[in-house]
Amino acid sequence: MIKKNKAVNKTSKIIKINKNHENKKVAQKTKLNLIGKNNTNMPKKYIPGKKMVIIWSEFNTMPFSNKRFSESWIENRINVFMKFTLNSLKSQTNQNYLALIKYEDKSKDIITKILSKYPKLPNNVTFIAKSKYEKKVIEKAKGFDYLYLVRLDSDDMYHKSFIQQLFDYKHHISTEAIINQNGYIYDSIKKQIAKFPQISPNYYTLIYKVDDYISGKRYKIPGGHPNVIKLLNHEILKKPNYIRLVHSTNDSSTFRLANRKYIISDKNRMNKILNDFM
């Protein structure tokens, strides 16, 4: 009998430990989900101020493959940038922004050589070495109250009204990010387009007080854009504001990501959508 009681007590103890472990895991998960607060429908507490809008693109600074340093890869990606992303930037109804296309320093000679084959870029669009990026952002942000850092991959597009939307937007005083959750995916080879909603895509804007940014404040987002919605106080834009481009040198995008029920087969409608972006 004594042995049986000891066994029962030991089993109860194990069950109690397991329950405590599970409770701890649930608590940690709940804490993670509550860190980023959705301010979209909250009463606005907004302090007016001048905004500096800077679009930042990682041209070949993401360590997905060493082919990003090759001349052929760079040439192909610059061609895609010129044909789609640059046209989207030039079509923005408000040109009061700076677009910084960030590249690895050791790619400078190749990038300079390839860019020389194209017409001169607009004054508000520039390719910049990674080592010079932060200094340029701080230099341009000085004298403003808010810094809006807009994420845009160098082969994607924003709606031509997007920069104006940002200038018109009055964010909550505690908001750290604005997230676009609706847009499209476009296969530029097969000429297919589909609606492409996402919960926390790579189409977001980080908001800083300029003084805080200059002082060194940076948001930490481990895991990248999927965790922006979990880790930062945010607001959500419902308008379809982005196009993810599928092309011959994609490293992660494919039209197979699209839900078949969202494919738009009407070519006139597809062309109208594209015209709204470039």
KOLKE-374177 format. One record per residue (C-alpha): residue number from 1; chain; residue in one letter; z, y, x negated. Coordinates in Angstrom, 3 decimals. Layout:
! KOLKE-374177
NODE  num  cadena  residuo        pz        py        px
NODE  NUM       A        a         Z         Y         X
...
//
This chain:
! KOLKE-374177
NODE  num  cadena  residuo        pz        py        px
NODE    1       A        m     0.000     0.000     0.000
NODE    2       A        i     0.849     2.388    -2.799
NODE    3       A        k    -2.519     1.764    -4.442
NODE    4       A        k    -4.275     2.396    -1.134
NODE    5       A        n    -2.486     5.732    -0.660
NODE    6       A        k    -3.408     6.769    -4.186
NODE    7       A        a    -7.018     5.905    -3.474
NODE    8       A        v    -6.966     7.894    -0.212
NODE    9       A        n    -5.390    10.885    -1.965
NODE   10       A        k    -7.960    10.699    -4.748
NODE   11       A        t   -10.818    10.515    -2.219
NODE   12       A        s    -9.412    13.486    -0.267
NODE   13       A        k    -9.141    15.444    -3.484
NODE   14       A        i   -12.788    14.722    -4.363
NODE   15       A        i   -13.925    15.734    -0.857
NODE   16       A        k   -11.900    18.955    -1.135
NODE   17       A        i   -13.446    19.758    -4.544
NODE   18       A        n   -16.957    19.086    -3.209
NODE   19       A        k   -16.337    21.318    -0.184
NODE   20       A        n   -15.032    24.089    -2.409
NODE   21       A        h   -18.118    23.737    -4.608
NODE   22       A        e   -20.441    23.923    -1.606
NODE   23       A        n   -18.562    26.935    -0.200
NODE   24       A        k   -18.864    28.638    -3.562
NODE   25       A        k   -22.624    27.966    -3.640
NODE   26       A        v   -23.036    29.342    -0.097
NODE   27       A        a   -21.002    32.420    -1.003
NODE   28       A        q   -23.113    33.028    -4.106
NODE   29       A        k   -26.314    32.637    -2.117
NODE   30       A        t   -25.065    34.993     0.598
NODE   31       A        k   -24.033    37.542    -2.023
NODE   32       A        l   -27.509    37.417    -3.604
NODE   33       A        n   -29.205    37.980    -0.254
NODE   34       A        l   -26.946    40.906     0.610
NODE   35       A        i   -27.361    42.784    -2.672
NODE   36       A        g   -30.650    44.315    -1.551
NODE   37       A        k   -30.110    46.245     1.682
NODE   38       A        n   -32.975    47.014     4.065
NODE   39       A        n   -32.836    50.757     4.748
NODE   40       A        t   -36.070    50.886     6.761
NODE   41       A        n   -34.501    51.503    10.166
NODE   42       A        m   -31.381    53.324     8.988
NODE   43       A        p   -30.842    56.986     9.914
NODE   44       A        k   -32.488    58.947     7.122
NODE   45       A        k   -30.226    60.504     4.539
NODE   46       A        y   -32.790    62.221     2.404
NODE   47       A        i   -32.410    64.960    -0.178
NODE   48       A        p   -35.731    66.825    -0.516
NODE   49       A        g   -37.154    67.072    -4.013
NODE   50       A        k   -40.337    67.128    -6.038
NODE   51       A        k   -41.891    63.714    -6.663
NODE   52       A        m   -43.778    62.478    -9.708
NODE   53       A        v   -45.917    59.466    -8.783
NODE   54       A        i   -46.901    57.181   -11.658
NODE   55       A        i   -48.939    54.025   -11.124
NODE   56       A        w   -48.266    51.397   -13.775
NODE   57       A        s   -50.445    48.381   -14.469
NODE   58       A        e   -49.877    45.539   -16.900
NODE   59       A        f   -53.366    45.063   -18.324
NODE   60       A        n   -52.732    42.329   -20.909
NODE   61       A        t   -49.000    42.626   -21.522
NODE   62       A        m   -47.955    39.660   -19.378
NODE   63       A        p   -47.558    36.569   -21.609
NODE   64       A        f   -49.541    34.118   -19.476
NODE   65       A        s   -52.093    33.137   -22.152
NODE   66       A        n   -53.335    34.206   -25.570
NODE   67       A        k   -56.844    34.578   -24.170
NODE   68       A        r   -55.695    38.029   -22.949
NODE   69       A        f   -56.201    39.201   -26.553
NODE   70       A        s   -59.793    38.001   -26.827
NODE   71       A        e   -62.670    40.451   -26.644
NODE   72       A        s   -64.455    38.454   -23.934
NODE   73       A        w   -61.376    38.382   -21.664
NODE   74       A        i   -60.685    42.086   -22.175
NODE   75       A        e   -64.324    42.982   -21.543
NODE   76       A        n   -64.422    40.991   -18.303
NODE   77       A        r   -61.149    42.456   -17.049
NODE   78       A        i   -62.146    46.024   -17.860
NODE   79       A        n   -65.347    45.408   -15.902
NODE   80       A        v   -63.289    44.259   -12.891
NODE   81       A        f   -60.992    47.273   -13.287
NODE   82       A        m   -63.926    49.695   -13.342
NODE   83       A        k   -65.661    48.116   -10.353
NODE   84       A        f   -62.656    47.762    -8.071
NODE   85       A        t   -59.324    49.204    -9.201
NODE   86       A        l   -60.709    52.420   -10.658
NODE   87       A        n   -62.806    53.028    -7.556
NODE   88       A        s   -59.676    52.571    -5.454
NODE   89       A        l   -57.801    55.075    -7.639
NODE   90       A        k   -60.660    57.587    -7.515
NODE   91       A        s   -60.826    57.212    -3.716
NODE   92       A        q   -57.196    58.188    -3.158
NODE   93       A        t   -57.098    61.138    -0.784
NODE   94       A        n   -54.292    62.622    -2.894
NODE   95       A        q   -55.109    62.679    -6.624
NODE   96       A        n   -51.728    64.094    -7.640
NODE   97       A        y   -50.655    61.001    -9.583
NODE   98       A        l   -50.894    59.493   -13.056
NODE   99       A        a   -52.123    55.915   -13.575
NODE  100       A        l   -51.033    54.251   -16.818
NODE  101       A        i   -52.845    51.013   -17.667
NODE  102       A        k   -50.586    49.376   -20.215
NODE  103       A        y   -51.995    47.157   -22.980
NODE  104       A        e   -50.611    45.329   -26.020
NODE  105       A        d   -50.769    47.547   -29.096
NODE  106       A        k   -52.768    45.042   -31.140
NODE  107       A        s   -55.562    45.212   -28.524
NODE  108       A        k   -56.181    48.918   -29.122
NODE  109       A        d   -59.378    48.607   -31.167
NODE  110       A        i   -61.043    46.171   -28.744
NODE  111       A        i   -60.051    48.204   -25.690
NODE  112       A        t   -61.231    51.475   -27.258
NODE  113       A        k   -64.561    49.842   -28.151
NODE  114       A        i   -65.145    48.477   -24.637
NODE  115       A        l   -64.035    51.637   -22.845
NODE  116       A        s   -66.567    53.607   -24.909
NODE  117       A        k   -69.325    51.784   -23.015
NODE  118       A        y   -68.246    53.339   -19.720
NODE  119       A        p   -68.163    56.917   -18.430
NODE  120       A        k   -65.041    58.866   -19.364
NODE  121       A        l   -62.012    58.022   -17.212
NODE  122       A        p   -60.567    60.676   -14.872
NODE  123       A        n   -57.828    62.824   -16.415
NODE  124       A        n   -55.155    61.127   -14.295
NODE  125       A        v   -56.105    57.563   -15.336
NODE  126       A        t   -55.474    56.348   -18.868
NODE  127       A        f   -55.158    53.146   -20.861
NODE  128       A        i   -51.986    53.345   -22.947
NODE  129       A        a   -50.371    51.194   -25.641
NODE  130       A        k   -47.190    49.467   -24.528
NODE  131       A        s   -45.200    51.147   -27.321
NODE  132       A        k   -46.085    54.601   -25.955
NODE  133       A        y   -45.602    53.899   -22.248
NODE  134       A        e   -41.929    54.850   -21.811
NODE  135       A        k   -42.291    58.103   -23.745
NODE  136       A        k   -45.272    59.099   -21.594
NODE  137       A        v   -43.430    58.341   -18.333
NODE  138       A        i   -40.440    60.465   -19.373
NODE  139       A        e   -42.685    63.267   -20.595
NODE  140       A        k   -44.552    63.439   -17.273
NODE  141       A        a   -41.429    63.034   -15.105
NODE  142       A        k   -39.545    65.957   -16.598
NODE  143       A        g   -39.230    68.862   -14.185
NODE  144       A        f   -39.346    66.613   -11.101
NODE  145       A        d   -36.506    65.337    -8.924
NODE  146       A        y   -37.794    61.867    -8.084
NODE  147       A        l   -39.903    59.393   -10.026
NODE  148       A        y   -41.976    56.963    -7.960
NODE  149       A        l   -43.143    54.079   -10.190
NODE  150       A        v   -45.931    52.300    -8.322
NODE  151       A        r   -46.751    48.727    -9.317
NODE  152       A        l   -50.454    47.869    -9.196
NODE  153       A        d   -52.152    45.040   -11.061
NODE  154       A        s   -55.226    46.184   -12.964
NODE  155       A        d   -57.506    44.051   -10.771
NODE  156       A        d   -56.116    44.982    -7.333
NODE  157       A        m   -56.450    47.924    -4.935
NODE  158       A        y   -54.420    50.218    -2.695
NODE  159       A        h   -55.512    51.811     0.567
NODE  160       A        k   -57.101    55.189    -0.154
NODE  161       A        s   -54.272    56.934     1.754
NODE  162       A        f   -51.461    55.192    -0.139
NODE  163       A        i   -50.570    57.968    -2.592
NODE  164       A        q   -50.485    60.443     0.284
NODE  165       A        q   -48.221    58.057     2.204
NODE  166       A        l   -45.777    58.126    -0.719
NODE  167       A        f   -45.727    61.920    -0.855
NODE  168       A        d   -45.163    62.094     2.901
NODE  169       A        y   -42.414    59.458     2.837
NODE  170       A        k   -38.779    60.504     3.106
NODE  171       A        h   -36.771    57.676     1.578
NODE  172       A        h   -33.095    57.014     2.270
NODE  173       A        i   -30.877    58.449    -0.445
NODE  174       A        s   -29.806    54.943    -1.559
NODE  175       A        t   -33.280    53.378    -1.491
NODE  176       A        e   -34.440    51.918    -4.807
NODE  177       A        a   -37.760    50.372    -3.772
NODE  178       A        i   -40.502    50.694    -1.175
NODE  179       A        i   -42.181    47.369    -0.414
NODE  180       A        n   -45.642    46.812     1.074
NODE  181       A        q   -45.612    43.599     3.083
NODE  182       A        n   -49.094    43.694     4.594
NODE  183       A        g   -52.538    43.696     3.058
NODE  184       A        y   -55.541    41.509     2.357
NODE  185       A        i   -56.912    39.028    -0.139
NODE  186       A        y   -60.585    39.451    -1.020
NODE  187       A        d   -62.814    36.950    -2.811
NODE  188       A        s   -65.332    39.185    -4.576
NODE  189       A        i   -67.496    36.187    -5.553
NODE  190       A        k   -67.867    34.469    -2.167
NODE  191       A        k   -67.435    37.718    -0.204
NODE  192       A        q   -64.544    36.493     1.927
NODE  193       A        i   -61.531    38.445     3.146
NODE  194       A        a   -58.326    37.505     4.941
NODE  195       A        k   -55.099    39.122     6.036
NODE  196       A        f   -52.490    38.389     3.396
NODE  197       A        p   -48.914    39.230     4.485
NODE  198       A        q   -46.125    38.626     1.955
NODE  199       A        i   -42.360    39.081     2.045
NODE  200       A        s   -41.860    40.587    -1.410
NODE  201       A        p   -45.225    40.906    -3.167
NODE  202       A        n   -46.119    42.732    -6.363
NODE  203       A        y   -47.080    45.835    -4.367
NODE  204       A        y   -43.900    47.843    -4.539
NODE  205       A        t   -42.727    51.262    -5.670
NODE  206       A        l   -39.511    51.811    -7.620
NODE  207       A        i   -37.636    55.043    -6.897
NODE  208       A        y   -35.502    56.784    -9.508
NODE  209       A        k   -33.841    60.132    -9.760
NODE  210       A        v   -35.601    61.606   -12.769
NODE  211       A        d   -32.348    62.509   -14.532
NODE  212       A        d   -31.173    58.898   -14.157
NODE  213       A        y   -34.425    57.528   -15.557
NODE  214       A        i   -34.350    59.859   -18.544
NODE  215       A        s   -30.742    58.800   -19.157
NODE  216       A        g   -31.886    55.175   -19.424
NODE  217       A        k   -31.346    53.742   -15.945
NODE  218       A        r   -33.656    50.813   -15.193
NODE  219       A        y   -33.518    48.332   -12.331
NODE  220       A        k   -33.088    44.721   -13.416
NODE  221       A        i   -35.251    42.326   -11.432
NODE  222       A        p   -34.895    38.822   -12.902
NODE  223       A        g   -37.579    36.582   -11.472
NODE  224       A        g   -39.960    39.484   -10.874
NODE  225       A        h   -41.389    40.819    -7.623
NODE  226       A        p   -40.202    37.992    -5.294
NODE  227       A        n   -36.643    39.225    -5.910
NODE  228       A        v   -37.239    42.947    -5.373
NODE  229       A        i   -36.373    42.493    -1.693
NODE  230       A        k   -33.198    40.554    -2.576
NODE  231       A        l   -31.841    42.678    -5.393
NODE  232       A        l   -32.755    46.290    -4.580
NODE  233       A        n   -31.987    48.562    -1.644
NODE  234       A        h   -35.400    48.857    -0.067
NODE  235       A        e   -37.585    50.147     2.716
NODE  236       A        i   -40.660    48.382     4.072
NODE  237       A        l   -44.099    49.784     4.861
NODE  238       A        k   -45.922    47.867     7.591
NODE  239       A        k   -49.399    49.362     7.111
NODE  240       A        p   -51.880    46.989     5.370
NODE  241       A        n   -51.876    48.861     2.065
NODE  242       A        y   -53.084    46.401    -0.584
NODE  243       A        i   -55.943    44.123    -1.503
NODE  244       A        r   -55.405    41.235    -3.885
NODE  245       A        l   -58.678    40.575    -5.629
NODE  246       A        v   -60.085    37.150    -6.441
NODE  247       A        h   -62.669    37.236    -9.227
NODE  248       A        s   -64.088    35.117   -12.054
NODE  249       A        t   -61.278    35.817   -14.558
NODE  250       A        n   -58.224    35.454   -12.306
NODE  251       A        d   -55.185    33.866   -13.895
NODE  252       A        s   -53.097    33.334   -10.753
NODE  253       A        s   -54.995    34.436    -7.619
NODE  254       A        t   -57.240    32.177    -5.578
NODE  255       A        f   -58.583    32.538    -2.032
NODE  256       A        r   -56.909    29.221    -1.228
NODE  257       A        l   -53.682    31.233    -0.995
NODE  258       A        a   -54.975    32.665     2.284
NODE  259       A        n   -53.926    31.154     5.590
NODE  260       A        r   -57.128    29.995     7.306
NODE  261       A        k   -56.100    31.557    10.616
NODE  262       A        y   -56.094    34.979     8.916
NODE  263       A        i   -59.666    34.784     7.571
NODE  264       A        i   -61.851    37.610     8.894
NODE  265       A        s   -65.375    36.303     9.499
NODE  266       A        d   -66.851    39.503    10.928
NODE  267       A        k   -68.800    41.046     7.998
NODE  268       A        n   -68.847    44.518     9.555
NODE  269       A        r   -65.087    44.454     9.844
NODE  270       A        m   -64.804    43.219     6.248
NODE  271       A        n   -66.981    46.081     5.001
NODE  272       A        k   -64.952    48.608     6.975
NODE  273       A        i   -61.740    47.299     5.384
NODE  274       A        l   -63.245    47.504     1.898
NODE  275       A        n   -64.395    51.067     2.579
NODE  276       A        d   -60.794    51.976     3.348
NODE  277       A        f   -59.804    50.911    -0.179
NODE  278       A        m   -62.597    52.233    -2.380
//
